[in-house]
Amino acid sequence: MSTIHLKATTTSSPEQFVAGLTDFGPGRQKLFPNSADGNLKVHDQGDRTADVTEGSGGIWERLHYDWSDPNRVVLKTTDSNTWGG
């Protein structure tokens, strides 16, 4: 299994960053152009986790989001037509 670590510099507070990353409502594609609103499906969402399928242009990925640790957000691919094989 591959693990990819991403790090970004931003002027947003940690709370703002997590709020943007975990907002699965309409308009998500404004922050994440590869997550078209028409392709977004929230299968399940709790206070600190979500199961979401997102993508665009025929490419999609189902992800388990976990932001229970205030110091990081973990995204785990559970299905995809891009990753795998």
Backbone as JSON Lines, residues from 0, in Angstrom:
{"i":0,"aa":"M","n":[0.85,-1.16,0.0],"ca":[0.0,0.0,0.0],"c":[0.9,1.24,0.0]}
{"i":1,"aa":"S","n":[0.61,2.19,-0.85],"ca":[1.36,3.43,-0.92],"c":[0.82,4.44,0.09]}
{"i":2,"aa":"T","n":[1.72,5.26,0.57],"ca":[1.35,6.36,1.45],"c":[1.92,7.63,0.86]}
{"i":3,"aa":"I","n":[1.09,8.63,0.73],"ca":[1.51,9.92,0.19],"c":[1.29,10.96,1.28]}
{"i":4,"aa":"H","n":[2.32,11.72,1.59],"ca":[2.22,12.79,2.57],"c":[2.24,14.11,1.83]}
{"i":5,"aa":"L","n":[1.27,14.97,2.11],"ca":[1.2,16.29,1.49],"c":[1.37,17.34,2.56]}
{"i":6,"aa":"K","n":[2.06,18.39,2.21],"ca":[2.27,19.49,3.13],"c":[2.07,20.78,2.33]}
{"i":7,"aa":"A","n":[1.39,21.74,2.93],"ca":[1.12,23.0,2.24],"c":[1.33,24.17,3.2]}
{"i":8,"aa":"T","n":[1.74,25.28,2.65],"ca":[1.86,26.51,3.41],"c":[0.67,27.38,3.05]}
{"i":9,"aa":"T","n":[0.01,27.92,4.06],"ca":[-1.18,28.72,3.82],"c":[-1.29,29.81,4.87]}
{"i":10,"aa":"T","n":[-2.05,30.84,4.56],"ca":[-2.33,31.88,5.54],"c":[-3.57,31.54,6.36]}
{"i":11,"aa":"S","n":[-4.23,30.45,6.02],"ca":[-5.41,30.0,6.77],"c":[-4.99,29.45,8.13]}
{"i":12,"aa":"S","n":[-5.88,29.58,9.08],"ca":[-5.64,28.95,10.38],"c":[-5.85,27.44,10.21]}
{"i":13,"aa":"P","n":[-5.33,26.62,11.12],"ca":[-5.59,25.18,11.04],"c":[-7.09,24.87,10.99]}
{"i":14,"aa":"E","n":[-7.88,25.61,11.76],"ca":[-9.33,25.38,11.79],"c":[-9.96,25.71,10.44]}
{"i":15,"aa":"Q","n":[-9.52,26.79,9.8],"ca":[-10.04,27.16,8.49],"c":[-9.65,26.13,7.44]}
{"i":16,"aa":"F","n":[-8.42,25.64,7.51],"ca":[-7.94,24.65,6.55],"c":[-8.77,23.37,6.64]}
{"i":17,"aa":"V","n":[-8.94,22.86,7.86],"ca":[-9.73,21.64,8.05],"c":[-11.17,21.86,7.64]}
{"i":18,"aa":"A","n":[-11.73,23.03,7.96],"ca":[-13.11,23.33,7.57],"c":[-13.27,23.3,6.05]}
{"i":19,"aa":"G","n":[-12.33,23.87,5.32],"ca":[-12.39,23.86,3.85],"c":[-12.24,22.46,3.28]}
{"i":20,"aa":"L","n":[-11.3,21.71,3.82],"ca":[-11.05,20.35,3.33],"c":[-12.21,19.42,3.6]}
{"i":21,"aa":"T","n":[-12.95,19.67,4.67],"ca":[-14.02,18.76,5.07],"c":[-15.42,19.32,4.8]}
{"i":22,"aa":"D","n":[-15.51,20.36,3.98],"ca":[-16.8,20.89,3.56],"c":[-17.2,20.19,2.26]}
{"i":23,"aa":"F","n":[-18.15,19.29,2.34],"ca":[-18.55,18.49,1.18],"c":[-19.85,19.0,0.55]}
{"i":24,"aa":"G","n":[-20.15,20.25,0.79],"ca":[-21.37,20.84,0.25],"c":[-21.16,21.42,-1.14]}
{"i":25,"aa":"P","n":[-22.23,22.01,-1.69],"ca":[-22.13,22.65,-2.99],"c":[-21.04,23.72,-2.98]}
{"i":26,"aa":"G","n":[-20.34,23.85,-4.08],"ca":[-19.26,24.82,-4.18],"c":[-17.89,24.26,-3.87]}
{"i":27,"aa":"R","n":[-17.82,22.97,-3.54],"ca":[-16.52,22.35,-3.23],"c":[-15.54,22.52,-4.39]}
{"i":28,"aa":"Q","n":[-16.06,22.47,-5.61],"ca":[-15.18,22.55,-6.77],"c":[-14.49,23.91,-6.89]}
{"i":29,"aa":"K","n":[-14.99,24.93,-6.16],"ca":[-14.3,26.23,-6.16],"c":[-12.95,26.12,-5.46]}
{"i":30,"aa":"L","n":[-12.88,25.32,-4.41],"ca":[-11.61,25.09,-3.71],"c":[-10.81,23.97,-4.34]}
{"i":31,"aa":"F","n":[-11.51,22.94,-4.84],"ca":[-10.86,21.76,-5.4],"c":[-11.44,21.49,-6.78]}
{"i":32,"aa":"P","n":[-10.84,22.07,-7.83],"ca":[-11.38,21.94,-9.19],"c":[-11.53,20.49,-9.68]}
{"i":33,"aa":"N","n":[-10.77,19.56,-9.12],"ca":[-10.88,18.16,-9.52],"c":[-11.97,17.41,-8.76]}
{"i":34,"aa":"S","n":[-12.76,18.15,-8.0],"ca":[-13.89,17.57,-7.27],"c":[-15.17,18.28,-7.72]}
{"i":35,"aa":"A","n":[-15.65,17.91,-8.9],"ca":[-16.83,18.56,-9.48],"c":[-18.06,18.3,-8.63]}
{"i":36,"aa":"D","n":[-18.83,19.36,-8.39],"ca":[-20.04,19.24,-7.58],"c":[-20.97,18.14,-8.09]}
{"i":37,"aa":"G","n":[-21.06,18.0,-9.4],"ca":[-21.94,16.99,-9.99],"c":[-21.49,15.56,-9.78]}
{"i":38,"aa":"N","n":[-20.22,15.37,-9.41],"ca":[-19.68,14.03,-9.19],"c":[-19.51,13.71,-7.71]}
{"i":39,"aa":"L","n":[-19.87,14.66,-6.84],"ca":[-19.66,14.49,-5.41],"c":[-20.8,13.7,-4.79]}
{"i":40,"aa":"K","n":[-20.44,12.66,-4.06],"ca":[-21.45,11.88,-3.33],"c":[-20.93,11.59,-1.93]}
{"i":41,"aa":"V","n":[-21.68,12.07,-0.93],"ca":[-21.34,11.81,0.46],"c":[-22.13,10.57,0.88]}
{"i":42,"aa":"H","n":[-21.42,9.48,1.13],"ca":[-22.07,8.22,1.52],"c":[-22.41,8.23,3.01]}
{"i":43,"aa":"D","n":[-21.52,8.85,3.81],"ca":[-21.72,8.9,5.25],"c":[-20.85,10.03,5.8]}
{"i":44,"aa":"Q","n":[-21.36,10.74,6.79],"ca":[-20.57,11.8,7.42],"c":[-20.91,11.91,8.88]}
{"i":45,"aa":"G","n":[-19.87,11.95,9.69],"ca":[-20.02,12.14,11.13],"c":[-19.34,13.44,11.54]}
{"i":46,"aa":"D","n":[-19.11,13.6,12.83],"ca":[-18.48,14.82,13.34],"c":[-17.01,14.92,12.94]}
{"i":47,"aa":"R","n":[-16.33,13.79,12.78],"ca":[-14.89,13.81,12.5],"c":[-14.48,12.84,11.4]}
{"i":48,"aa":"T","n":[-15.44,12.25,10.7],"ca":[-15.13,11.34,9.6],"c":[-16.16,11.5,8.48]}
{"i":49,"aa":"A","n":[-15.76,11.08,7.28],"ca":[-16.69,11.09,6.15],"c":[-16.26,10.04,5.15]}
{"i":50,"aa":"D","n":[-17.23,9.49,4.43],"ca":[-17.02,8.55,3.34],"c":[-17.57,9.23,2.09]}
{"i":51,"aa":"V","n":[-16.69,9.61,1.17],"ca":[-17.05,10.47,0.06],"c":[-16.48,9.95,-1.25]}
{"i":52,"aa":"T","n":[-17.28,10.01,-2.31],"ca":[-16.78,9.77,-3.66],"c":[-16.75,11.12,-4.37]}
{"i":53,"aa":"E","n":[-15.6,11.43,-4.98],"ca":[-15.47,12.69,-5.69],"c":[-14.55,12.52,-6.88]}
{"i":54,"aa":"G","n":[-14.65,13.44,-7.82],"ca":[-13.81,13.41,-9.0],"c":[-14.35,14.33,-10.06]}
{"i":55,"aa":"S","n":[-13.78,14.22,-11.26],"ca":[-14.25,15.01,-12.4],"c":[-13.66,14.43,-13.67]}
{"i":56,"aa":"G","n":[-14.28,14.73,-14.79],"ca":[-13.76,14.29,-16.08],"c":[-13.64,12.79,-16.22]}
{"i":57,"aa":"G","n":[-14.52,12.05,-15.55],"ca":[-14.5,10.59,-15.64],"c":[-13.55,9.91,-14.67]}
{"i":58,"aa":"I","n":[-12.79,10.68,-13.92],"ca":[-11.88,10.13,-12.91],"c":[-12.52,10.32,-11.55]}
{"i":59,"aa":"W","n":[-12.58,9.26,-10.76],"ca":[-13.21,9.36,-9.45],"c":[-12.44,8.55,-8.42]}
{"i":60,"aa":"E","n":[-12.67,8.91,-7.17],"ca":[-12.02,8.25,-6.06],"c":[-12.97,8.27,-4.87]}
{"i":61,"aa":"R","n":[-13.09,7.14,-4.19],"ca":[-13.86,7.09,-2.95],"c":[-12.86,7.15,-1.81]}
{"i":62,"aa":"L","n":[-13.1,8.09,-0.9],"ca":[-12.16,8.36,0.19],"c":[-12.83,8.3,1.54]}
{"i":63,"aa":"H","n":[-12.09,7.81,2.51],"ca":[-12.5,7.89,3.91],"c":[-11.67,9.03,4.51]}
{"i":64,"aa":"Y","n":[-12.35,10.1,4.92],"ca":[-11.71,11.25,5.56],"c":[-11.79,11.05,7.07]}
{"i":65,"aa":"D","n":[-10.68,11.34,7.76],"ca":[-10.66,11.27,9.22],"c":[-9.9,12.5,9.74]}
{"i":66,"aa":"W","n":[-10.61,13.37,10.44],"ca":[-9.98,14.55,11.02],"c":[-10.18,14.56,12.54]}
{"i":67,"aa":"S","n":[-10.14,13.35,13.13],"ca":[-10.29,13.23,14.58],"c":[-9.05,13.71,15.33]}
{"i":68,"aa":"D","n":[-7.89,13.69,14.68],"ca":[-6.65,14.23,15.26],"c":[-6.57,15.7,14.83]}
{"i":69,"aa":"P","n":[-6.55,16.64,15.78],"ca":[-6.54,18.05,15.41],"c":[-5.28,18.5,14.66]}
{"i":70,"aa":"N","n":[-4.27,17.65,14.63],"ca":[-3.01,18.01,13.97],"c":[-2.88,17.5,12.55]}
{"i":71,"aa":"R","n":[-3.86,16.71,12.09],"ca":[-3.76,16.2,10.73],"c":[-5.11,15.66,10.25]}
{"i":72,"aa":"V","n":[-5.24,15.62,8.94],"ca":[-6.4,15.01,8.3],"c":[-5.88,13.84,7.48]}
{"i":73,"aa":"V","n":[-6.48,12.67,7.65],"ca":[-6.06,11.47,6.93],"c":[-7.13,11.12,5.91]}
{"i":74,"aa":"L","n":[-6.72,10.94,4.67],"ca":[-7.6,10.51,3.59],"c":[-7.13,9.14,3.13]}
{"i":75,"aa":"K","n":[-8.01,8.18,3.14],"ca":[-7.67,6.83,2.71],"c":[-8.54,6.46,1.52]}
{"i":76,"aa":"T","n":[-7.9,6.1,0.41],"ca":[-8.64,5.68,-0.77],"c":[-9.21,4.3,-0.52]}
{"i":77,"aa":"T","n":[-10.53,4.17,-0.69],"ca":[-11.17,2.87,-0.51],"c":[-11.61,2.26,-1.84]}
{"i":78,"aa":"D","n":[-11.72,3.1,-2.89],"ca":[-12.05,2.62,-4.24],"c":[-11.7,3.74,-5.19]}
{"i":79,"aa":"S","n":[-11.37,3.37,-6.43],"ca":[-10.98,4.39,-7.4],"c":[-10.9,3.76,-8.78]}
{"i":80,"aa":"N","n":[-11.12,4.56,-9.8],"ca":[-10.87,4.08,-11.15],"c":[-9.52,4.58,-11.66]}
{"i":81,"aa":"T","n":[-8.75,5.21,-10.77],"ca":[-7.43,5.73,-11.13],"c":[-6.31,4.97,-10.41]}
{"i":82,"aa":"W","n":[-6.47,4.82,-9.09],"ca":[-5.45,4.14,-8.29],"c":[-5.77,2.66,-8.2]}
{"i":83,"aa":"G","n":[-4.78,1.86,-8.17],"ca":[-5.0,0.41,-8.0],"c":[-4.34,-0.4,-9.07]}
{"i":84,"aa":"G","n":[-4.7,-1.67,-9.1],"ca":[-4.12,-2.56,-10.09],"c":[-2.74,-2.88,-9.69]}
